[in-house]
Amino acid sequence: MSNETQWLRGKPYHRSAEALNKALSGQRVRVYKNLHLDCWSIKAMEGEDKGKVIAYSDEVTLTQVRFVISEAGRKRVLREKKKNVHAYVEGKVRQPMKTPTYTDDFFGLRYNPYESCGFEDEYKRQWWAVFYCHLNHGGKVVASNMPTQGEL
């Protein structure tokens, strides 16, 4: 196992999107921000581990992305004023492109259950799916609807 991969709670903990891609390339996963561990938790969406957390990572890069929010979970947050896991980013693990920055092709997304019922960009437009998404260690979500050259 590389220096970029360690163990946390009996699961692989990948320090970079590159290390995660080596382990899970092409696998369909569901990702959420783990507030207790300050990283991303990655659940399998297929195979024998479907529905189980299979890894943790500081960064995750996905393609064919959709954003999933449980309305019941969101309502519970509003009612109890306490965070719970109810929002996910779902897609296929892939090799990250160059470090994405905010440009015409890349834009930031955020989700706040107190302000919106979905993931929004800086103009308050809601997004339910994108082509490419990079989740970084600071909890930022950078997305694009532009396929790369090899994916056209």
Biotite code that builds the C-alpha atoms (Angstrom):
import biotite.structure as struc

atoms = struc.array([
    struc.Atom([0.000, 0.000, 0.000], chain_id="A", res_id=1, res_name="MET", atom_name="CA", element="C"),
    struc.Atom([1.398, 3.444, -0.919], chain_id="A", res_id=2, res_name="SER", atom_name="CA", element="C"),
    struc.Atom([2.297, 6.250, 1.466], chain_id="A", res_id=3, res_name="ASN", atom_name="CA", element="C"),
    struc.Atom([-0.863, 7.966, 0.236], chain_id="A", res_id=4, res_name="GLU", atom_name="CA", element="C"),
    struc.Atom([-3.013, 5.180, 1.657], chain_id="A", res_id=5, res_name="THR", atom_name="CA", element="C"),
    struc.Atom([-3.363, 4.372, 5.355], chain_id="A", res_id=6, res_name="GLN", atom_name="CA", element="C"),
    struc.Atom([-5.985, 2.578, 7.462], chain_id="A", res_id=7, res_name="TRP", atom_name="CA", element="C"),
    struc.Atom([-8.817, 4.187, 9.395], chain_id="A", res_id=8, res_name="LEU", atom_name="CA", element="C"),
    struc.Atom([-11.472, 2.195, 11.264], chain_id="A", res_id=9, res_name="ARG", atom_name="CA", element="C"),
    struc.Atom([-10.473, -0.924, 9.332], chain_id="A", res_id=10, res_name="GLY", atom_name="CA", element="C"),
    struc.Atom([-10.980, 0.723, 5.923], chain_id="A", res_id=11, res_name="LYS", atom_name="CA", element="C"),
    struc.Atom([-8.443, 2.195, 3.480], chain_id="A", res_id=12, res_name="PRO", atom_name="CA", element="C"),
    struc.Atom([-7.912, 5.941, 3.957], chain_id="A", res_id=13, res_name="TYR", atom_name="CA", element="C"),
    struc.Atom([-6.629, 7.550, 0.766], chain_id="A", res_id=14, res_name="HIS", atom_name="CA", element="C"),
    struc.Atom([-4.818, 10.878, 1.068], chain_id="A", res_id=15, res_name="ARG", atom_name="CA", element="C"),
    struc.Atom([-5.402, 11.851, -2.578], chain_id="A", res_id=16, res_name="SER", atom_name="CA", element="C"),
    struc.Atom([-7.822, 11.368, -5.451], chain_id="A", res_id=17, res_name="ALA", atom_name="CA", element="C"),
    struc.Atom([-5.020, 9.634, -7.380], chain_id="A", res_id=18, res_name="GLU", atom_name="CA", element="C"),
    struc.Atom([-4.602, 6.978, -4.665], chain_id="A", res_id=19, res_name="ALA", atom_name="CA", element="C"),
    struc.Atom([-8.373, 6.481, -4.484], chain_id="A", res_id=20, res_name="LEU", atom_name="CA", element="C"),
    struc.Atom([-8.566, 6.105, -8.269], chain_id="A", res_id=21, res_name="ASN", atom_name="CA", element="C"),
    struc.Atom([-5.906, 3.370, -8.196], chain_id="A", res_id=22, res_name="LYS", atom_name="CA", element="C"),
    struc.Atom([-8.031, 1.411, -5.722], chain_id="A", res_id=23, res_name="ALA", atom_name="CA", element="C"),
    struc.Atom([-11.563, 2.042, -7.014], chain_id="A", res_id=24, res_name="LEU", atom_name="CA", element="C"),
    struc.Atom([-11.312, 3.228, -10.641], chain_id="A", res_id=25, res_name="SER", atom_name="CA", element="C"),
    struc.Atom([-14.638, 3.029, -12.472], chain_id="A", res_id=26, res_name="GLY", atom_name="CA", element="C"),
    struc.Atom([-16.603, 1.840, -9.438], chain_id="A", res_id=27, res_name="GLN", atom_name="CA", element="C"),
    struc.Atom([-19.964, 3.507, -8.795], chain_id="A", res_id=28, res_name="ARG", atom_name="CA", element="C"),
    struc.Atom([-19.949, 5.060, -5.319], chain_id="A", res_id=29, res_name="VAL", atom_name="CA", element="C"),
    struc.Atom([-21.917, 7.372, -3.056], chain_id="A", res_id=30, res_name="ARG", atom_name="CA", element="C"),
    struc.Atom([-19.853, 9.964, -1.158], chain_id="A", res_id=31, res_name="VAL", atom_name="CA", element="C"),
    struc.Atom([-20.677, 12.123, 1.846], chain_id="A", res_id=32, res_name="TYR", atom_name="CA", element="C"),
    struc.Atom([-18.726, 14.475, 4.106], chain_id="A", res_id=33, res_name="LYS", atom_name="CA", element="C"),
    struc.Atom([-17.839, 12.713, 7.352], chain_id="A", res_id=34, res_name="ASN", atom_name="CA", element="C"),
    struc.Atom([-17.863, 15.508, 9.927], chain_id="A", res_id=35, res_name="LEU", atom_name="CA", element="C"),
    struc.Atom([-16.470, 13.321, 12.727], chain_id="A", res_id=36, res_name="HIS", atom_name="CA", element="C"),
    struc.Atom([-13.413, 12.175, 10.742], chain_id="A", res_id=37, res_name="LEU", atom_name="CA", element="C"),
    struc.Atom([-12.983, 15.362, 8.624], chain_id="A", res_id=38, res_name="ASP", atom_name="CA", element="C"),
    struc.Atom([-12.824, 13.457, 5.349], chain_id="A", res_id=39, res_name="CYS", atom_name="CA", element="C"),
    struc.Atom([-15.107, 11.962, 2.690], chain_id="A", res_id=40, res_name="TRP", atom_name="CA", element="C"),
    struc.Atom([-16.761, 8.585, 3.382], chain_id="A", res_id=41, res_name="SER", atom_name="CA", element="C"),
    struc.Atom([-17.202, 6.404, 0.298], chain_id="A", res_id=42, res_name="ILE", atom_name="CA", element="C"),
    struc.Atom([-19.991, 3.824, 0.025], chain_id="A", res_id=43, res_name="LYS", atom_name="CA", element="C"),
    struc.Atom([-20.146, 1.147, -2.670], chain_id="A", res_id=44, res_name="ALA", atom_name="CA", element="C"),
    struc.Atom([-23.206, 1.327, -4.936], chain_id="A", res_id=45, res_name="MET", atom_name="CA", element="C"),
    struc.Atom([-22.604, -2.055, -6.547], chain_id="A", res_id=46, res_name="GLU", atom_name="CA", element="C"),
    struc.Atom([-21.003, -5.421, -5.842], chain_id="A", res_id=47, res_name="GLY", atom_name="CA", element="C"),
    struc.Atom([-20.828, -7.435, -2.646], chain_id="A", res_id=48, res_name="GLU", atom_name="CA", element="C"),
    struc.Atom([-20.183, -4.334, -0.502], chain_id="A", res_id=49, res_name="ASP", atom_name="CA", element="C"),
    struc.Atom([-23.160, -2.382, -1.880], chain_id="A", res_id=50, res_name="LYS", atom_name="CA", element="C"),
    struc.Atom([-24.402, 0.134, 0.695], chain_id="A", res_id=51, res_name="GLY", atom_name="CA", element="C"),
    struc.Atom([-21.318, -0.226, 2.918], chain_id="A", res_id=52, res_name="LYS", atom_name="CA", element="C"),
    struc.Atom([-18.534, 2.293, 3.531], chain_id="A", res_id=53, res_name="VAL", atom_name="CA", element="C"),
    struc.Atom([-15.543, 0.858, 1.670], chain_id="A", res_id=54, res_name="ILE", atom_name="CA", element="C"),
    struc.Atom([-13.022, 3.696, 2.011], chain_id="A", res_id=55, res_name="ALA", atom_name="CA", element="C"),
    struc.Atom([-12.276, 7.194, 3.280], chain_id="A", res_id=56, res_name="TYR", atom_name="CA", element="C"),
    struc.Atom([-10.429, 9.894, 1.370], chain_id="A", res_id=57, res_name="SER", atom_name="CA", element="C"),
    struc.Atom([-9.320, 13.509, 1.613], chain_id="A", res_id=58, res_name="ASP", atom_name="CA", element="C"),
    struc.Atom([-10.209, 13.974, -2.068], chain_id="A", res_id=59, res_name="GLU", atom_name="CA", element="C"),
    struc.Atom([-12.592, 12.239, -4.452], chain_id="A", res_id=60, res_name="VAL", atom_name="CA", element="C"),
    struc.Atom([-13.016, 12.711, -8.195], chain_id="A", res_id=61, res_name="THR", atom_name="CA", element="C"),
    struc.Atom([-16.159, 11.399, -9.899], chain_id="A", res_id=62, res_name="LEU", atom_name="CA", element="C"),
    struc.Atom([-17.744, 11.391, -13.331], chain_id="A", res_id=63, res_name="THR", atom_name="CA", element="C"),
    struc.Atom([-21.390, 10.837, -14.368], chain_id="A", res_id=64, res_name="GLN", atom_name="CA", element="C"),
    struc.Atom([-22.405, 12.573, -11.162], chain_id="A", res_id=65, res_name="VAL", atom_name="CA", element="C"),
    struc.Atom([-25.771, 13.081, -9.578], chain_id="A", res_id=66, res_name="ARG", atom_name="CA", element="C"),
    struc.Atom([-26.600, 14.785, -6.299], chain_id="A", res_id=67, res_name="PHE", atom_name="CA", element="C"),
    struc.Atom([-28.909, 12.892, -3.939], chain_id="A", res_id=68, res_name="VAL", atom_name="CA", element="C"),
    struc.Atom([-30.694, 14.527, -1.013], chain_id="A", res_id=69, res_name="ILE", atom_name="CA", element="C"),
    struc.Atom([-33.098, 12.745, 1.303], chain_id="A", res_id=70, res_name="SER", atom_name="CA", element="C"),
    struc.Atom([-35.985, 15.135, 1.880], chain_id="A", res_id=71, res_name="GLU", atom_name="CA", element="C"),
    struc.Atom([-36.905, 13.284, 5.090], chain_id="A", res_id=72, res_name="ALA", atom_name="CA", element="C"),
    struc.Atom([-33.324, 13.732, 6.340], chain_id="A", res_id=73, res_name="GLY", atom_name="CA", element="C"),
    struc.Atom([-33.367, 17.410, 5.403], chain_id="A", res_id=74, res_name="ARG", atom_name="CA", element="C"),
    struc.Atom([-36.643, 17.922, 7.271], chain_id="A", res_id=75, res_name="LYS", atom_name="CA", element="C"),
    struc.Atom([-35.157, 16.206, 10.322], chain_id="A", res_id=76, res_name="ARG", atom_name="CA", element="C"),
    struc.Atom([-32.204, 18.654, 10.229], chain_id="A", res_id=77, res_name="VAL", atom_name="CA", element="C"),
    struc.Atom([-34.619, 21.599, 10.057], chain_id="A", res_id=78, res_name="LEU", atom_name="CA", element="C"),
    struc.Atom([-36.778, 20.212, 12.853], chain_id="A", res_id=79, res_name="ARG", atom_name="CA", element="C"),
    struc.Atom([-33.985, 19.138, 15.238], chain_id="A", res_id=80, res_name="GLU", atom_name="CA", element="C"),
    struc.Atom([-31.395, 21.792, 14.252], chain_id="A", res_id=81, res_name="LYS", atom_name="CA", element="C"),
    struc.Atom([-28.840, 18.963, 14.278], chain_id="A", res_id=82, res_name="LYS", atom_name="CA", element="C"),
    struc.Atom([-26.761, 17.640, 11.353], chain_id="A", res_id=83, res_name="LYS", atom_name="CA", element="C"),
    struc.Atom([-27.285, 14.149, 9.946], chain_id="A", res_id=84, res_name="ASN", atom_name="CA", element="C"),
    struc.Atom([-26.113, 12.378, 6.803], chain_id="A", res_id=85, res_name="VAL", atom_name="CA", element="C"),
    struc.Atom([-28.765, 12.972, 4.157], chain_id="A", res_id=86, res_name="HIS", atom_name="CA", element="C"),
    struc.Atom([-26.908, 14.483, 1.162], chain_id="A", res_id=87, res_name="ALA", atom_name="CA", element="C"),
    struc.Atom([-24.657, 12.503, -1.165], chain_id="A", res_id=88, res_name="TYR", atom_name="CA", element="C"),
    struc.Atom([-22.644, 12.891, -4.343], chain_id="A", res_id=89, res_name="VAL", atom_name="CA", element="C"),
    struc.Atom([-22.984, 9.769, -6.473], chain_id="A", res_id=90, res_name="GLU", atom_name="CA", element="C"),
    struc.Atom([-20.845, 8.829, -9.476], chain_id="A", res_id=91, res_name="GLY", atom_name="CA", element="C"),
    struc.Atom([-17.996, 6.725, -10.866], chain_id="A", res_id=92, res_name="LYS", atom_name="CA", element="C"),
    struc.Atom([-14.509, 7.095, -9.411], chain_id="A", res_id=93, res_name="VAL", atom_name="CA", element="C"),
    struc.Atom([-12.062, 8.441, -11.978], chain_id="A", res_id=94, res_name="ARG", atom_name="CA", element="C"),
    struc.Atom([-8.570, 9.840, -12.330], chain_id="A", res_id=95, res_name="GLN", atom_name="CA", element="C"),
    struc.Atom([-8.613, 13.549, -11.477], chain_id="A", res_id=96, res_name="PRO", atom_name="CA", element="C"),
    struc.Atom([-7.950, 16.102, -14.193], chain_id="A", res_id=97, res_name="MET", atom_name="CA", element="C"),
    struc.Atom([-5.601, 18.966, -13.477], chain_id="A", res_id=98, res_name="LYS", atom_name="CA", element="C"),
    struc.Atom([-6.481, 20.508, -10.123], chain_id="A", res_id=99, res_name="THR", atom_name="CA", element="C"),
    struc.Atom([-9.801, 22.146, -10.921], chain_id="A", res_id=100, res_name="PRO", atom_name="CA", element="C"),
    struc.Atom([-10.165, 25.841, -10.270], chain_id="A", res_id=101, res_name="THR", atom_name="CA", element="C"),
    struc.Atom([-13.097, 28.159, -10.754], chain_id="A", res_id=102, res_name="TYR", atom_name="CA", element="C"),
    struc.Atom([-13.188, 29.083, -14.462], chain_id="A", res_id=103, res_name="THR", atom_name="CA", element="C"),
    struc.Atom([-15.850, 29.197, -17.134], chain_id="A", res_id=104, res_name="ASP", atom_name="CA", element="C"),
    struc.Atom([-15.764, 25.384, -17.277], chain_id="A", res_id=105, res_name="ASP", atom_name="CA", element="C"),
    struc.Atom([-15.548, 24.706, -13.525], chain_id="A", res_id=106, res_name="PHE", atom_name="CA", element="C"),
    struc.Atom([-17.850, 26.069, -10.844], chain_id="A", res_id=107, res_name="PHE", atom_name="CA", element="C"),
    struc.Atom([-18.245, 25.601, -7.116], chain_id="A", res_id=108, res_name="GLY", atom_name="CA", element="C"),
    struc.Atom([-21.285, 23.973, -5.557], chain_id="A", res_id=109, res_name="LEU", atom_name="CA", element="C"),
    struc.Atom([-22.501, 23.926, -1.981], chain_id="A", res_id=110, res_name="ARG", atom_name="CA", element="C"),
    struc.Atom([-25.381, 22.483, -0.022], chain_id="A", res_id=111, res_name="TYR", atom_name="CA", element="C"),
    struc.Atom([-26.913, 24.049, 3.076], chain_id="A", res_id=112, res_name="ASN", atom_name="CA", element="C"),
    struc.Atom([-30.171, 22.426, 4.232], chain_id="A", res_id=113, res_name="PRO", atom_name="CA", element="C"),
    struc.Atom([-31.221, 25.645, 6.023], chain_id="A", res_id=114, res_name="TYR", atom_name="CA", element="C"),
    struc.Atom([-30.996, 27.678, 2.797], chain_id="A", res_id=115, res_name="GLU", atom_name="CA", element="C"),
    struc.Atom([-31.893, 25.286, -0.019], chain_id="A", res_id=116, res_name="SER", atom_name="CA", element="C"),
    struc.Atom([-33.243, 21.857, -0.848], chain_id="A", res_id=117, res_name="CYS", atom_name="CA", element="C"),
    struc.Atom([-30.395, 21.116, -3.318], chain_id="A", res_id=118, res_name="GLY", atom_name="CA", element="C"),
    struc.Atom([-26.790, 21.725, -4.315], chain_id="A", res_id=119, res_name="PHE", atom_name="CA", element="C"),
    struc.Atom([-26.395, 25.306, -5.576], chain_id="A", res_id=120, res_name="GLU", atom_name="CA", element="C"),
    struc.Atom([-23.796, 27.337, -7.448], chain_id="A", res_id=121, res_name="ASP", atom_name="CA", element="C"),
    struc.Atom([-22.844, 30.912, -6.572], chain_id="A", res_id=122, res_name="GLU", atom_name="CA", element="C"),
    struc.Atom([-25.862, 32.218, -8.528], chain_id="A", res_id=123, res_name="TYR", atom_name="CA", element="C"),
    struc.Atom([-28.268, 30.077, -6.447], chain_id="A", res_id=124, res_name="LYS", atom_name="CA", element="C"),
    struc.Atom([-28.996, 27.781, -9.413], chain_id="A", res_id=125, res_name="ARG", atom_name="CA", element="C"),
    struc.Atom([-29.715, 24.222, -8.294], chain_id="A", res_id=126, res_name="GLN", atom_name="CA", element="C"),
    struc.Atom([-27.824, 21.312, -9.848], chain_id="A", res_id=127, res_name="TRP", atom_name="CA", element="C"),
    struc.Atom([-28.989, 17.687, -9.716], chain_id="A", res_id=128, res_name="TRP", atom_name="CA", element="C"),
    struc.Atom([-26.373, 16.190, -12.050], chain_id="A", res_id=129, res_name="ALA", atom_name="CA", element="C"),
    struc.Atom([-23.029, 17.123, -13.634], chain_id="A", res_id=130, res_name="VAL", atom_name="CA", element="C"),
    struc.Atom([-20.478, 15.374, -15.816], chain_id="A", res_id=131, res_name="PHE", atom_name="CA", element="C"),
    struc.Atom([-17.429, 15.809, -13.543], chain_id="A", res_id=132, res_name="TYR", atom_name="CA", element="C"),
    struc.Atom([-17.008, 16.580, -9.860], chain_id="A", res_id=133, res_name="CYS", atom_name="CA", element="C"),
    struc.Atom([-13.986, 16.972, -7.571], chain_id="A", res_id=134, res_name="HIS", atom_name="CA", element="C"),
    struc.Atom([-14.497, 16.928, -3.788], chain_id="A", res_id=135, res_name="LEU", atom_name="CA", element="C"),
    struc.Atom([-11.492, 18.367, -1.977], chain_id="A", res_id=136, res_name="ASN", atom_name="CA", element="C"),
    struc.Atom([-10.223, 18.138, 1.586], chain_id="A", res_id=137, res_name="HIS", atom_name="CA", element="C"),
    struc.Atom([-11.692, 21.477, 2.621], chain_id="A", res_id=138, res_name="GLY", atom_name="CA", element="C"),
    struc.Atom([-15.188, 20.191, 1.840], chain_id="A", res_id=139, res_name="GLY", atom_name="CA", element="C"),
    struc.Atom([-15.391, 22.150, -1.413], chain_id="A", res_id=140, res_name="LYS", atom_name="CA", element="C"),
    struc.Atom([-17.233, 20.710, -4.404], chain_id="A", res_id=141, res_name="VAL", atom_name="CA", element="C"),
    struc.Atom([-15.921, 21.781, -7.827], chain_id="A", res_id=142, res_name="VAL", atom_name="CA", element="C"),
    struc.Atom([-17.985, 20.635, -10.818], chain_id="A", res_id=143, res_name="ALA", atom_name="CA", element="C"),
    struc.Atom([-18.074, 20.826, -14.609], chain_id="A", res_id=144, res_name="SER", atom_name="CA", element="C"),
    struc.Atom([-20.470, 19.813, -17.342], chain_id="A", res_id=145, res_name="ASN", atom_name="CA", element="C"),
    struc.Atom([-17.642, 19.712, -19.893], chain_id="A", res_id=146, res_name="MET", atom_name="CA", element="C"),
    struc.Atom([-16.335, 16.237, -20.789], chain_id="A", res_id=147, res_name="PRO", atom_name="CA", element="C"),
    struc.Atom([-12.597, 15.862, -21.230], chain_id="A", res_id=148, res_name="THR", atom_name="CA", element="C"),
    struc.Atom([-11.116, 15.240, -24.700], chain_id="A", res_id=149, res_name="GLN", atom_name="CA", element="C"),
    struc.Atom([-11.030, 11.443, -24.296], chain_id="A", res_id=150, res_name="GLY", atom_name="CA", element="C"),
    struc.Atom([-14.640, 11.323, -23.091], chain_id="A", res_id=151, res_name="GLU", atom_name="CA", element="C"),
    struc.Atom([-16.336, 13.155, -25.952], chain_id="A", res_id=152, res_name="LEU", atom_name="CA", element="C"),
])
